[in-house]
Amino acid sequence: MIVSTARRLYGAGVIAAHLRGQREIPFLPRERLDELRDRRIRRIITYAARRVPYYRELFAREGIDSARIRSAADLDRLPLLDRELVRAHPSRFVAETRAGRTGIAFLTSGTTGTPLEVRHDRRSLLANIAFGEREREPVNRSCGGSFRPRELYVGYETSTFKTVEAFYRESALLPVRPRRRFVPLQEPIDRVVAIANAEQPDVLVGYGGWIDLFFRTVQARRLEVHRPRLVMYMGEALPHGARSLIEDDFGIPVLSRYNAVEAFKIGFYCERRTGFHVHEDLCHVRIARPDGSTAASGESGAVVISNLVNRATVLLNYPIGDVASIDAAPCACGRSFRLLSELEGRIEDVLHLADGRFVHPRAVWQVFKDDRAILQYRLNQTEARRFEVELATLDESAFRHAVDRSLPLLRALLGPDASIETIRKSALDRPQGGKLRVVTSPPGVRRPS
């Protein structure tokens, strides 16, 4: 009992030590923000060069002097990490320190292959609570200034969120706790509607794909549901068209936080709808072209992250798999943090057709976006010229109408010789703890000859 209390007092002290000034950091002058970022870059580089096997070997092999890496520009010149190497040999990226040995292990969803184990050191996990003050301000403002808005959180019992929540309960004395009702993702939509009507939450939180399905189902069935002051999506991108549906048809603002197992603080969505403000002093983000060079402002490319605060698994110049762009122009909200666009999809979700053409997920969305009878869709490429389309609709009649309307458009998109099978679902299957991908293609058919 004494050990447990001492541990929680230590945890509270770590949070308090990082708490001061967090809400002001996004508004700091650009020069001061760059100083904070580059200071953390120098610290993590020095640490990695001495304590992390992969970087110690890389710097020795390539003749890289870690002392010369002093800024974001220097960090960007390091080689991009091979994601498959990180997945196959995660221990090479774990620090040979107490922070590494005692770090809390998390698994990525593994929707594109083998899940990746990432360890987070306990101190950075505790500091993450304090860092969250930056993200809470726009949420509280949307909820009328409420310090503790009521949340209805729909997710997995085995999710990263639940693991972190359990760690906080065991490791810190938290004088103020969120007012949160957790609902398993497997609950039927009707049941979630009933809970929302009973709980009257200020905020509805869930995966992007589930949030989209929830509001499309409520609209299609004409269900009476309590309208929260704010909708928050996390864990996966919001499907194309979902934001306008929720904000225009239901009148509810939609915000988000961009995080991942590899980095718990990447960005948060601006209330001005300009994009995600990047936590630049916690996670350096750049956009890379296919050749690895840095993309220009507004140019789409691969999102590459460097977690600057985690001392367990150290990932620098890591392509996380998302596609987006960064805008260097200042935001009207007054924050100095750079703006990352809404995610345009996953790198793995671009279809490679047999005739050499590429099909982006947004082109597939264009086929289905105007059909309100379609609650969800997924296009699976099974062979170079063979596809299956899963459509979630309310009934068989809506499914037949959707097929009749969409098949000609799909054939025009995929080619006249494409074989397309259609399948009706009440809701799309989702891997346990995984992200919902609406365009899929097995590795073997991604690059046809």
C-alpha positions in Angstrom: 0.0 0.0 0.0 2.8 2.4 0.9 4.7 1.6 -2.4 1.5 2.1 -4.4 0.8 5.5 -2.7 4.4 6.6 -3.3 4.2 5.6 -6.9 1.0 7.6 -7.4 2.5 10.6 -5.6 5.5 10.4 -7.9 3.2 10.2 -10.9 1.3 13.3 -9.7 4.6 15.1 -9.4 5.6 14.3 -12.9 2.3 15.6 -14.3 2.5 18.8 -12.2 6.1 19.4 -13.4 5.0 19.5 -17.0 1.7 21.2 -16.6 2.7 24.8 -16.3 2.3 26.8 -19.5 1.0 24.0 -21.7 -2.0 26.0 -23.0 0.4 28.8 -24.0 2.9 26.7 -25.9 0.9 26.5 -29.2 0.8 30.3 -29.2 4.5 30.9 -28.6 6.5 33.0 -31.2 7.8 30.9 -34.0 11.4 31.4 -32.9 10.7 30.2 -29.3 8.8 27.2 -30.6 11.7 26.2 -32.9 14.0 26.4 -29.9 11.9 24.0 -27.8 11.6 21.6 -30.7 15.3 21.6 -31.5 16.3 21.2 -27.9 14.3 18.1 -27.7 15.7 16.9 -31.0 19.3 17.2 -29.6 18.4 15.4 -26.5 16.7 12.4 -28.2 19.5 12.2 -30.8 22.2 12.1 -28.1 20.2 9.5 -26.2 19.5 7.3 -29.2 23.2 7.4 -30.3 24.3 6.1 -26.9 21.4 3.9 -25.8 19.4 2.6 -28.7 21.1 -0.3 -30.6 19.7 0.6 -34.1 20.9 4.2 -34.0 24.2 3.4 -32.3 25.0 1.0 -35.2 23.6 3.3 -37.9 25.6 6.3 -36.8 28.8 4.2 -36.5 28.2 2.5 -39.9 27.4 5.7 -41.7 30.0 7.9 -39.9 27.2 10.2 -38.6 28.3 12.5 -35.8 25.3 12.8 -33.5 26.6 16.1 -32.1 26.1 17.7 -35.5 22.4 17.0 -35.5 21.1 20.1 -33.8 17.9 21.0 -35.6 14.8 19.7 -37.4 16.6 20.3 -40.8 19.5 18.1 -39.6 17.1 15.4 -38.4 15.3 15.4 -41.7 18.5 14.4 -43.4 18.7 11.1 -41.6 17.6 8.0 -43.6 13.9 7.1 -43.4 13.2 4.1 -41.2 12.1 0.9 -42.9 8.7 0.1 -41.4 9.1 -3.6 -42.0 12.5 -3.6 -40.3 10.9 -1.9 -37.2 8.1 -4.5 -37.2 10.5 -7.4 -37.6 13.0 -6.3 -35.0 11.3 -4.0 -32.5 13.9 -4.7 -29.8 16.6 -2.9 -31.8 14.7 0.4 -31.3 14.2 -0.1 -27.5 16.7 1.8 -25.3 19.0 -0.1 -23.2 18.0 1.9 -20.1 15.6 1.5 -17.3 13.1 3.6 -19.3 13.3 1.0 -22.1 13.2 -2.1 -19.8 10.2 -0.9 -17.8 8.3 0.7 -20.6 4.6 -0.1 -21.2 4.2 -2.2 -24.3 1.5 -1.3 -26.9 0.6 -3.0 -30.2 -0.3 -1.2 -33.4 -3.5 -2.4 -35.0 -1.6 -4.4 -37.7 -4.2 -3.7 -40.4 -1.4 -3.7 -43.0 0.5 -6.8 -41.7 2.1 -7.9 -38.5 1.3 -5.6 -35.5 4.2 -3.5 -34.2 5.1 -3.5 -30.5 6.0 0.0 -29.3 7.1 0.7 -25.7 6.5 4.0 -24.0 8.5 5.0 -20.9 6.4 5.7 -17.9 7.5 9.3 -17.4 6.5 10.3 -20.9 3.1 8.6 -20.4 2.5 10.6 -17.3 3.7 13.9 -19.0 1.2 13.1 -21.7 -1.6 14.1 -19.3 -0.1 17.6 -19.0 0.5 17.8 -22.8 -3.2 17.2 -23.2 -4.0 20.6 -21.9 -3.2 22.0 -25.4 -5.9 19.8 -26.9 -8.6 20.3 -24.2 -8.9 24.0 -24.8 -10.9 23.9 -28.1 -12.9 21.0 -26.7 -14.0 22.9 -23.6 -14.7 26.0 -25.7 -17.0 24.0 -27.9 -18.8 22.7 -24.8 -19.6 26.1 -23.5 -16.5 26.4 -21.3 -17.2 23.3 -19.3 -14.1 22.2 -17.4 -15.2 18.6 -17.3 -17.6 17.9 -20.2 -19.6 14.7 -20.1 -18.2 12.2 -22.6 -19.7 9.1 -24.2 -16.7 7.1 -25.5 -17.3 4.2 -27.9 -14.4 1.9 -28.3 -12.7 -1.4 -27.6 -12.1 -2.8 -24.1 -8.6 -3.8 -25.3 -7.8 -0.6 -27.0 -4.7 1.6 -26.4 -6.9 4.2 -24.7 -8.1 1.6 -22.1 -4.5 0.5 -21.4 -3.4 4.1 -20.9 -6.4 4.8 -18.7 -5.6 1.8 -16.5 -1.9 2.9 -16.2 -3.0 6.4 -15.1 -5.3 4.9 -12.4 -2.4 2.9 -11.0 0.4 5.4 -11.4 -0.9 8.9 -10.5 -3.2 10.7 -8.0 -5.6 12.5 -10.3 -7.6 15.1 -8.3 -9.9 15.7 -11.3 -11.0 12.8 -13.5 -13.0 12.9 -16.7 -16.7 12.4 -16.6 -16.8 9.5 -19.1 -19.1 6.7 -19.9 -17.4 3.9 -21.9 -19.5 1.9 -24.4 -18.1 -1.2 -26.2 -17.8 -0.7 -29.9 -19.8 -3.9 -30.5 -23.0 -2.4 -29.0 -25.8 -2.0 -31.6 -26.5 1.5 -32.9 -29.9 1.5 -31.3 -28.4 0.7 -27.9 -25.9 3.5 -28.2 -28.7 5.9 -29.1 -30.6 4.8 -26.0 -27.5 5.4 -23.8 -26.9 8.8 -25.4 -30.5 9.8 -24.7 -30.2 8.7 -21.1 -26.7 10.1 -20.4 -27.0 13.4 -22.4 -23.3 13.7 -23.1 -21.6 16.9 -24.1 -19.1 15.0 -26.3 -19.5 11.8 -28.4 -16.1 10.1 -29.0 -15.3 7.2 -31.3 -13.4 5.8 -34.3 -13.8 7.9 -37.5 -15.5 5.0 -39.3 -17.9 4.3 -36.5 -18.8 8.0 -36.1 -19.7 8.1 -39.8 -21.8 4.9 -39.5 -23.6 6.1 -36.4 -24.8 9.4 -37.9 -25.7 7.9 -41.3 -27.8 5.2 -39.5 -29.5 7.8 -37.3 -30.3 9.8 -40.3 -31.5 6.9 -42.5 -33.7 5.4 -39.7 -34.9 8.8 -38.6 -33.9 8.0 -35.0 -34.4 10.6 -32.2 -31.1 11.0 -30.5 -29.6 13.5 -28.1 -27.3 15.8 -30.0 -24.0 16.4 -28.2 -22.3 19.8 -28.3 -19.3 18.2 -30.0 -18.3 15.0 -31.9 -14.7 13.8 -31.5 -13.2 11.1 -33.8 -9.8 9.4 -33.1 -7.9 6.3 -34.0 -8.7 6.5 -37.7 -9.5 9.1 -40.3 -13.1 10.3 -40.7 -14.4 9.0 -44.1 -14.8 11.5 -46.9 -18.1 13.5 -46.6 -18.7 12.6 -42.9 -17.7 16.0 -41.5 -20.2 17.8 -43.8 -22.9 15.3 -42.9 -22.5 15.8 -39.1 -21.9 19.5 -39.2 -24.4 20.6 -41.9 -27.2 18.1 -41.4 -27.0 17.7 -37.6 -25.4 21.0 -36.6 -22.7 19.5 -34.4 -19.1 20.6 -34.7 -16.5 17.9 -35.3 -13.0 17.9 -33.9 -10.3 15.3 -33.7 -6.9 14.4 -32.3 -4.2 12.8 -34.5 -2.3 10.2 -32.5 -0.9 6.8 -32.9 0.7 4.0 -30.9 4.0 5.3 -32.3 3.4 8.8 -30.9 0.5 9.7 -28.6 0.7 13.4 -29.4 0.9 14.2 -33.1 -1.7 16.9 -33.6 -5.2 18.2 -32.8 -7.9 19.6 -35.1 -8.3 23.4 -35.1 -11.7 24.8 -34.2 -11.3 27.1 -37.3 -11.5 23.9 -39.5 -8.0 24.7 -41.0 -6.4 21.3 -40.2 -4.4 19.6 -37.4 -2.1 21.7 -35.4 1.1 19.6 -35.0 2.6 19.3 -31.5 6.0 20.3 -33.0 8.0 20.2 -29.8 6.7 16.7 -29.0 6.6 15.0 -32.4 8.4 16.4 -35.4 6.4 15.9 -38.6 7.5 16.2 -42.2 5.9 15.2 -45.5 8.1 13.1 -47.7 8.0 12.6 -51.5 8.5 9.0 -52.9 12.2 9.7 -53.2 12.4 10.7 -49.5 12.9 14.4 -50.1 10.7 16.9 -48.1 7.6 18.0 -49.9 6.8 21.6 -50.4 4.1 23.5 -48.5 0.7 22.1 -49.5 2.2 19.2 -51.4 0.8 15.7 -50.5 3.1 12.9 -49.4 3.9 10.4 -46.8 3.6 11.5 -43.2 7.0 11.0 -41.4 7.2 11.4 -37.6 9.9 11.6 -35.0 8.7 11.1 -31.4 10.8 13.5 -29.4 9.6 12.5 -25.9 9.4 8.7 -25.7 12.6 7.2 -24.1 11.6 3.5 -24.5 11.0 2.8 -28.2 12.8 5.5 -30.1 11.5 6.1 -33.7 13.0 8.9 -35.7 12.1 9.6 -39.3 9.4 6.9 -39.2 6.9 6.8 -42.1 3.6 6.2 -40.3 1.7 5.1 -43.4 -0.6 8.1 -43.7 -0.9 10.6 -46.6 -1.3 14.3 -45.9 0.2 17.7 -46.6 1.5 20.5 -44.4 0.6 24.2 -44.8 3.3 26.7 -43.6 0.9 29.6 -43.6 -0.2 30.9 -40.2 -3.6 29.9 -38.8 -6.2 32.5 -38.1 -6.7 31.1 -34.6 -3.3 32.6 -33.6 -1.5 29.3 -32.8 2.1 29.0 -34.1 2.0 25.3 -34.6 2.1 24.3 -38.3 -1.1 22.8 -39.9 -1.4 19.3 -41.2 -4.2 18.6 -43.6 -6.9 16.1 -42.8 -5.5 12.7 -43.7 -6.0 11.8 -47.4 -5.8 8.0 -46.8 -3.2 5.3 -46.2 -0.3 4.7 -48.5 -1.4 1.0 -48.6 -4.9 2.0 -49.8 -3.9 3.2 -53.3 -5.0 0.6 -55.8 -2.7 -0.5 -58.6 -4.7 -1.6 -61.6 -3.6 -4.1 -64.2 -3.3 -1.4 -66.9 -0.8 0.5 -64.8 -3.2 3.2 -63.5 -3.5 4.1 -59.8 -6.8 4.7 -58.0 -6.9 6.9 -54.9 -9.5 6.2 -52.1 -11.0 9.6 -52.7 -11.9 8.5 -56.3 -13.7 5.5 -54.8 -15.6 7.8 -52.4 -16.8 9.9 -55.3 -18.7 6.8 -56.5 -20.7 6.4 -53.3 -20.8 9.9 -51.7 -24.2 10.9 -53.1 -26.1 7.8 -52.1 -27.6 8.3 -48.7 -28.9 4.7 -48.6 -25.3 3.5 -48.3 -24.3 3.5 -44.7 -20.8 2.1 -45.3 -18.8 0.8 -48.2 -15.6 -1.0 -48.8 -13.8 -1.9 -52.1 -11.5 -4.9 -51.9 -9.1 -5.7 -54.7 -8.6 -9.5 -54.6 -6.6 -9.9 -57.9 -5.3 -7.5 -60.5 -8.7 -7.4 -62.3 -11.0 -8.8 -59.6 -12.8 -6.7 -57.0 -15.6 -7.1 -54.4 -17.7 -4.3 -53.1 -19.2 -4.5 -49.6 -22.2 -2.2 -49.0 -23.9 -1.7 -45.7 -27.5 -0.7 -46.3 -30.7 -0.7 -44.2 -32.5 -3.3 -46.4 -32.2 -5.4 -49.6 -34.2 -2.8 -51.6 -31.7 -0.1 -50.8 -28.8 -2.4 -51.6 -30.2 -3.3 -55.1 -30.7 0.4 -55.8 -27.2 1.2 -54.7 -25.7 -1.6 -56.8 -27.6 -0.4 -59.9 -26.4 3.1 -59.5 -22.8 2.4 -58.5 -21.7 -0.4 -60.7 -21.5 1.6 -64.0 -19.4 4.2 -62.1 -17.1 1.6 -60.7 -16.6 0.0 -64.1 -15.7 3.4 -65.5 -13.2 3.8 -62.7 -11.7 0.3 -62.6 -11.8 -0.5 -66.3 -14.3 -2.3 -68.5 -12.7 -5.7 -68.0 -12.9 -5.5 -64.2 -14.8 -8.3 -62.5 -16.9 -6.8 -59.6 -18.8 -8.8 -57.0 -21.3 -7.0 -54.7 -22.0 -8.1 -51.2 -24.6 -6.7 -48.8 -23.8 -6.2 -45.1 -25.7 -4.7 -42.2 -22.3 -3.2 -41.0 -18.8 -3.7 -42.2 -16.6 -6.1 -40.3 -13.7 -4.5 -38.4 -10.6 -6.2 -37.2 -10.4 -6.4 -33.4 -8.8 -3.2 -32.3 -8.1 -2.4 -36.0 -8.7 0.5 -38.2 -11.5 0.4 -40.8 -10.0 0.6 -44.3 -12.5 1.3 -47.1 -10.1 0.4 -49.9 -8.0 -2.7 -49.6 -5.5 -4.5 -51.8 -3.3 -7.5 -50.8 0.4 -6.9 -51.3 0.6 -9.4 -54.1 -1.6 -7.3 -56.4 -0.3 -3.8 -55.6 2.2 -3.7 -58.4 1.0 -5.7 -61.4 3.5 -6.4 -64.2 
